[in-house]
Amino acid sequence: MIDRLMDPALASADDAELVRRARLGDRQAFEAIARRHGPVMYRFARRVLLDDGDAEEAVQDALLAAWLNLPDFRGDAALRTWLFRLTLNKAHNLRRKRRPEPREAAAEGLGGPTGDPARDIIENELVVALDAALTTLPEAQRVAWLLREVDELAYEEIAAIMHTSRDVVRGLLHRARRKLAERLEPWR
């Protein structure tokens, strides 16, 4: 939903234009960036941190860092990739600061009921099982899997976000998929 005070052209502007305008101090352009990318940043942070409040804080910190460092954004990677990297950094900072005990992730809806109560229950239980399986993965594997399977990023983008190589990402994904397949064997 776009605020009525926001320039309607901003909603359809591409990321490069929004970055250009935001660098010039256009707060509405940066707000459009936050509205466009904030929800996926939050979803990513939520799955990394396993806590709603911590995820909100990490995303707020990442968006603040993006605003402050936008003049330094060179555009070598996509804006989305840069924002994911900032989010991951802020999530790590928050985890180091708080050092929380791991908790089982809550189920997130699959987009609404299918009309078949039995199927809805099974799908919800599968989401709970997947979230539980994801919490058992080492963080690097979980992050790589989320970026690839949930956010559908390319291996190169994941490598840029994680500051590693494409081959390392391939290895992390291979191990994550194998471990998830083992843990979710009863669901086959």
N, C-alpha and C positions, 0 to 999 in steps of 0.2 A: 504494500500500500504506500503510495507516495503522498507526502505532506502537500497540502494545497499551496503552501508558500514556496515549495521547491520548484525550480525551473523545470517544466515538463521535458525539456530537451535532455536534461541530465539522466532521466530514466532510460533513454534509448542510446545515450552516448557510450562509446566503447571505453574500456579501461584506460587506454592510452590518453584519451581526451580528458577523462576524469582526473587522471594523475597530473596532466599538464595544467588543468585549471586549479587543482588543489595545491600544486606547488606555488601557484601565484596567489595563494591565500584564500581561495574560494572554499568556504566552509561547507556550502551546499554540495559542492562536488565531492568533498571528502565524506559528507554524510551519505551521498549516493554510493560511494565505495563501501562504506560500512554496512549500509542496507543490503547491498548486493552480495557481499562476501561474509558478513557477520554470521548469518545462520550456519553456513558450512564450517566456519571457524569454530563456532560454538559446538556443533555436533562432533567435530574432530577433538576438541579439547575435552569434551564430556567423556568421550570414549578413552582418551589417554589418561585422564585424571580420575575417572569413575566417581565424580562428585559434581552436582549441578552448580553449587556455589563457587567451588574452585574453578570450574570451567568458565563461569561468567567473569570471574576476576582475571583469569588468564586472557580471555578475549578482550576485556577492557584494557588491560595492560598492553596487549599486542596492538590494539587500535591506537592507543596513545603513542606507543613507540613508532607506529607507522606514520602518524601525523607529524611527530617530531623529526623523523628521519626521512620523510618523503623527498626532501631535496637531495639526499644521498642515493635514492633509488635510481640505479642506472638503467634498468630495464633489460638487463642481461637475461633475466628469467621473467616469466609472466608475473603480473601483479599477484595473482592468486597463489603462485608458488612462494613468492616473497612473504605474503601474509600468513601462509601455512607455516613457514619457517619461523616467523616471529611468534606465532601462536605456540609452536612446539617449544621454542626457547623460554617463553613465559611460563608454560606448563612445567618445564623442568625447574625453573627458578622457584616456582611456587611449591613444588614437591620438595625441593631441597630445604626450603624455608620451613615447611610444616612437617616433613617426614611422616606422612600419615601411614597407618596400617592399611594394607590392601583390603578393599571391601568388594563384595559381589555386586556386579552391576545390575541395576534395575532394568526390567524389560522396557523397550521402547516400542510403541505401536507400529504395526505394519501398514497403516494407512486406512484402517477402518474395517468394519465387519464385512464378511463376504455374503452374509445371509444364511450361512450354514454354521450354527453354533458349534458343532463338533469340530469343524475345520478351523474356526477361529481359535478355539481352545488349543488345538494342536499347533497352529502357527505361533500363538503366543508362547507356548511351552518351548517351541523350537528357538524362538528369539531369546528366551531366558537361558536355554542351554548354550546357545552360541555366545551370549554375553559372558556366561560363566567360563566357557572354554577360552574366550579371549583374555580373560583376566589371568589365566594360567600361563600365557605366553610371556616370554621375556619382552620388555618394553620395545626394543628395536623391532622385533618381529611383529608385535601388535601394531605399532605405528606404520610400518611398511604395509601390512595387510589392510589396515583401515584406509590408507591413502590410495591403494590400488583397487580394492574391492568395493569400498563404500564411495569414495570420492572419485574413482575412475581416472586417477592421474597416470600419466605415462611413467615408465621406469626412470627416464631422464629427469623428470620433474621430482620424483620421489628422491632420487639421488641428490638433487640440489637441495631439497628441503632437509634431508638428513645429513648433509655434508659428507657424502660417501660416493662410491662409484656405482655404476649401473650393475656391475657384476655382484657387488655386495648386496644390492637390493634384490637381485634375482635369487641369491642364496637365502636371504632372510625370508623372502616370500615362499620359497620351496619348503624350508623348514616349518614355517608357520602353517602352510597348507597341510603338510603332512601331519603335524601335531593336531590341528583342528579336525582333520579327517579321522584320526584315531579317537579323539575325545567325543566326536559326534557319530561314531560308528552305530550306536543304537538307533539313530534317526534315519539310517539308510533304508 
